[in-house]
Every structure is written in C-alpha cells, then in structure tokens.
Amino acid sequence: MINFKEKLENLLKKEKDFLDENGVIDYIKIKDLADKIDNRLIELLIANNEIKKKFFSKIKDIYVFNINHFKFFLDENKLDNSYTQYKNRIGLSDKKEFIYDQNNIILDFPFKDCVLEGGQSTEEGFDTYFEYDKTVTKAQEKQGLKAHAYNKKITKRNEIFFNQILAHDEIDRLYDKKAFVNWKRFNKESKKDGETLKEIKRDKTGLIEENLIIKGNNLLALHSLKSEFAGKIKLIYIDPPYNPPSSNNTFTYNNNFNHSAWLTFMKNRIEVAQDLLSDKGAMIIAIDENEQTYLGVLIDELFKGYENHCVTIVHNPRGVQGTNFSYTHEYAFFIFPKGTKTIKNRKIDEEDIKIRGLRDNGGESLRTDAKNCFYPFIVDKCTKQVIDFGDVCPDKIHPKANIHNGDFVEVYPIDKEGIERKWRYARQSIEKVKELLIVSEKDGVYDIQIGKDFGQYKTVWVDKRYDANEYGTKLVKDLVPESNFSFPKSLWNVYDAIYAVVQDDKKAIVLDYHAGSGTTGHAVLNLNEEDKGNRKFILIEQMDYIQTVTAPRIKEVLKRSKSKDDFIYFELAKWNEKAKEEIQNAKDFPALIKLFDTLHERYFLNYNVKIKDFKEKIIKEENFKKLTLAQQKKMFLTMLDLNQMYVNESEMVDKKYGISTEDQKLTKAFYSKK
C-alpha cells in the first residue's frame, strides 16, 4: 500500500511540464504554479479525492485551494514528523506574528499543528530502554547494573508528535475505528470478573443506552465513539492531568516543551470531543493555576459561538504550599452555546432556605385592602403542588379557608380566626412566582408559603463538601479499600457541576474521557437515584487503575444504592500480547529483525524516541549481535511492553490479531446502528 507522499508524487509525475530535464519533479516550479493558482495543477490535484480532502477546503459547493498547506507539505515532508510550523515559543498571534496592538487573538504554541497520541498505561508515564555500559559505579552495581553489558534503564516518556500534514497516513490510521475486546457487564450482584455480555441495549431511536467504561487511549476512543455518539452528548466533564512544576505532575510528556505538549494533548482531544456534543451540549474542564490562562485562550479559539465562564472552586481549604502562596482553589471552565439558559438553578441547603407565609398579616392585610389579592390556589393533595389559580372572588362570596374537591383543594387567604386576609401577590402577577410556592399541611389544613430552595450559581464555590481529602481521597478509600489513587476529586465538586447542566434532562449522556477514579460516573448515579433519572455515563481511562479503582468503585456504588442500573466494561483491542508471542517464536536474529520492522512500520513505533534509538542504533551494534537469541528477545519484548498497538475494526477479522469471534460480534454490534 503506497502512502500519501507517494500518491502525490505519482500524481505530479503525470504532468510532464512539472518535471525537470532529468524527469524529476521540479518542486520550485510547482510551488510557483501553486501561488499562481495554475489551472493544470488545480485540476490535477482536485481530481484525486484523497488529495482534494487534504489540500482543499469546501465552502458550500466551492472547493478552496489551501496553498500554504500544499507548499508546506512539499517543503517539509521529512521522515521525522515531529516538525512544527509554529514558532518555538508560546504567545498570542494573529497567525502571522505575535500580537502587540491587535485584537485578533489566537493562542499559538509549538506542535499546535500536531497530534500527541499520549500512550501512557501507567500513571508515571515511564519508558524502558537499554544502554551498553563498559563500566559501572559501585552504586550502579548495587542497583543490578553490570559492566560490559546492556543494562535496562528507565526514563520519562518523550514522544514525538505526528504533524497533521506530514504524517497524513499515520494520523488517518490512528483515527480509524478500533476493535473492542474483554466485554463484561457489571451490576450490584456481579462477581469480581462481571457477567458475560449478551447484548448492547439501545433506545427507540437506535442510540446505545448503556453506561460504558472503556479502557484505552482516550484520543483513539473518542474517535471510535464518533460514529455512534456524534451530536448526542449533553455534557462532557473532564478533569485532565494538571501540569504543575513539581513532583505532583501526572502529565509526563516531552519536558522540553512542557506547556506545548500539554496544550497539544488538550487540543487534539477537545477538537474530537466537540463533535460528540449535542446542539445544546456543554463542556466543563477542571484545571489549576498552572495552565488556566493558556487553556482559557485555547477554549475561546476552539469554541466559536460558545460562552466560556471560569468558576473558582475552593477544594483544599488547608492549602497546597507554593513558593509564595498556599493554593486552596482550582478552576472549572463552563463552556456552552451562546444565548442559551444552560446553567440551571442550584440547590440551597435547608438552613439557608428562607420561607414565609404567602398570606399577608398586620396592617393593610385584609381582603378589602386589595380585592385583586383574594382568590384561590388549586392544590393537588397527592403531590402537594400548586397546579393552578382560581379567579378573583366576588365581594358577595365568602368561602371557607379550604374547599375540598376529591384529590384537589382550593386554598384561600383566610386565617385561623376565620378573618379574610389577602395574598401578598395579586392574581395577575402570582404566576410569575409559581415555582417559589410551597404547600404546607397540618392537621388537614392547607396553606401556602413562598420561599426559595434554589438560587443562581456564583462564580466562586465554597462548600466544605468540596474538600478533596474528605470527599475524594477518604471516600474512594471507603468504596475501594485497597486503592491508592492520587488526587481524586470531591464527589460533590463534580456532582454540583454536573447538576448545574443536566438536572432537568433525565436522559442526558455525560462523557468523561479522563475518568480517573470514576467520580463522574458516581455523581451521575447519585443524581439518578435522587430524581429517578435515566442518565447514562461514558467513562474513558487508559491508566491500568481503571481495573482496580474506577470500575470497582462504580460497582460498589451500585451495590450500596437502590439502583437497578449496571454498566458495560470493555477495552480497545491491543496487539501487544500476540506481538509478544510472535517475538518469542522467532527462530533467529534475522526473523526477529524482520518482525520488529513490521511492527515498527505498522504501529508507528518510531514516534517513541527510545524505540527509534533502539531500532536505528542498538540492534546494529556488534555487542548486541553477540547476545544470545533469548537475550535479544527479552530486550525486544521489554521495548514493546509499554507501547500500545491498537487494532483497527476493519482489520479485526485477521487471525493474527487473536480477537475472538464473540469480541468481533460485539464490536460490530457497537458500530451497527439499528
């Protein structure tokens, strides 16, 4: 299969005028023709669908040639696609130069035009590599290192970026739908390994109606969800890895461009996540002070037509010691379509609710003082809700305080002494405050009160329930005693954020692609139990603790609740295990090299710096060739161990991947809309 570069070269070679006297493509001439919008060049490029898709933008029914992308590809098409056309500094620009006195603000950063796959499977994000040491120190000897030998060493992962133009083929393959394996259904009665999954439930429209917990790379998982959930997600809540300048940093990629790597990581995922949001969907992103400013500008750039509000949440009242300040808070960006009432009212604690009687008393409180304020409230005795209002009562009629009529009762503003009073609101204005009305009943006598058990959310959230230690760390420990999870969110921090958006949508789908300990899923289940809702969650997590913390936590929440809900657990299919088997079965060194070359090309392992060095340097060294085949295999296996090679859905039937018939069947069912 030829790659994109070769396809473009073959296409250009069809036009003899594009070649020099030696029959080689004249790139200088082609770039000049591109600047002139040459008809022959444009017709040639646009006739090929794949090339048209890459270098042309469709605006209504017109295709516009992207000259800069085309020339950039010609100029910079090199093997190392970790190239970036953006300046190696972070700053505000108008896409041409950094801004000084202009208002067109775009956040530029190195590798903005790239994709960072982010292949961590452990929280530390380390890579293993081998290095030949002629000598070692005594301290290194104690660590198990040997002189005149290849020693196993550990370093932080330092991935190369995929450039979106230069690495066209790699990115297309990376974003293809993935196969899924290890399907299980869990409910409160399930044993540790869950139940065999027999079907994937769908609603009347054909949309999957399940709680999902997915293990695997979140970027690839999001792209796999697009075919099923595009435009269907009501809320995306994420608590991504923060990027602090300390040992608490869980974002461990490319330290030479730490801010840029983090922003690229976020941008790649937000862009595909946007496709999943419904027309009225919202996104909430939790973050700390280290990336809050940059993230805010990035959000403004990506979310055109959306409002972006930053809320401060006091989550650690004891404070985290910094150089100059002790930090007690973090931030949450609330992003939603402009012109919509997305954020609903918040609940008010009982002690803060102020309720008073709606019937007036004291001076000028009689019926005769305001005739338009004497009328009945129609109350449903079963629900104790005001369902309607009667007309103003004629002067000659003197009703009782309560007039019963089956399941309903008419309530008039008449006090215990039988004195006809008036309501505080006239008949023509009472409906404006209907949602504030509260029905009280004592000894069979009904009365009307007014009060607010809700209020508008403020931009600073302070509540003892947001304490991450008390309602995060300790709560997770109670649910999963053997867990040792770092920095879990307070359940109520997440609950209140989710409640603000989906409280009145009992069928909302809530997505969290940085699932962590599963707090988002826990919050959704709690909300459902409170209001009998049928909201669903989708949790994505690539870290190994999804099996020891995330899924067990959700199962325990179900077990302790009255809910009959359940969830499906499955994983993106990896080829690691089968690849290891093939390495073990290699009969000699040439066979081992041939197999590794195949893996290297098919799964872009050159995008891991240490594997690239291993392939291009280590295995060519004489000292490596002198090792036994068993030693060589061991080193190959170690190099593959932390790198996740995912299987595309279109290739899962190939026996070499070892995907079971049942897993293939369920994968097809997932992608097959009814």
Beta strands, then each sheet from edge to edge (+ up, - down):
strand 1: 56-59
strand 2: 62-65
strand 3: 91-93
strand 4: 106-108
strand 5: 114-115
strand 6: 126-133
strand 7: 149-156
strand 8: 162-163
strand 9: 180-186
strand 10: 195-196
strand 11: 212-215
strand 12: 233-238
strand 13: 277-287
strand 14: 306-314
strand 15: 320-321
strand 16: 326-327
strand 17: 329-337
strand 18: 346-347
strand 19: 355-357
strand 20: 377-380
strand 21: 385-389
strand 22: 402-405
strand 23: 408-411
strand 24: 437-442
strand 25: 445-451
strand 26: 454-455
strand 27: 460-462
strand 28: 509-512
strand 29: 536-541
strand 30: 567-572
sheet 1: 1+ 2-
sheet 2: 3+ 4-
sheet 3: 5+ 8-
sheet 4: 6+ 7-
sheet 5: 10+ 9- 30+ 11+ 29+ 28+ 12+ 13+ 17- 14+ 27+
sheet 6: 15+ 16-
sheet 7: 18+ 26-
sheet 8: 19+ 25- 24+
sheet 9: 21+ 20- 23+ 22-
end
